[in-house]
Amino acid sequence: TGAVSALALGALAVAAAAQTPAPPKLGAAKTMMSTKEVMKYITNPAAETFWKASGEIDTEEAETSRAPQTDERWAEAVAAAAVVQESANLLMMDGRARDEPWMRFAQQMADAGAAGMKAALAKNAEATFETGGEMYNACFNCHGRYIPRPANSLWKQP
C-alpha cells in the first residue's frame, strides 16, 4: 500500500504540473502607453521635479538657490532622477524606439538620470545643476529631431 500511495502522489503531482500555466516569457514586455503618454505622465513630470531641485532664481532683489534644503526634498530629487533614468528604457522599447539617433538620445537621458541620482544622493547642488543641464540637452535634442518645427524656427537639427 505504501507503493500505491507513492504512485498516487506522483500521479497527482504530474497532473498538477500539467495544469499549472507556464510562466510568462522573460523579455516579452509590451508597450502599454504611447510615446506621448510616457512623456506626459512619466518622463516630463519627473524631469520637471528634478529641475526644480537645481539652479537658482535671479531677481533684482536677490539670487535664490533652488537646491533642496531638507532630506525630503533631496529624496524627491533622487526619485525624480530615477524615474527619468528608467523612463529612458521605456522609450527604447520595441514599439517606441525609432532609429539610432532616438536610441542615442534616450541613452543620454538614461545617463543623465543616473548622474542626477548620484548627485542628489550626495546632496551636491552644483552636480545636481550640471546633471539637470545634461538631462535638458538630451530632451531638447531629441525633441528637436522628432517633434515637427515650423519652417521659420531658429532651432536647427543636431
SULDA-V679130 format. One record per run of one state. SS is the DSSP state (A for helix, B for strand, O for the rest). FROM is the first residue (numbers start at 1). TO is the last residue. Records with the same first field share a line. If there is no record, write none. Layout:
BEGIN
SS = FROM-TO, FROM-TO
END
This chain:
BEGIN
O = 1-1, 20-34, 52-55, 59-62, 66-70, 92-99, 122-124, 147-158
A = 2-19, 35-51, 71-91, 100-121, 125-146
B = 56-58, 63-65
END
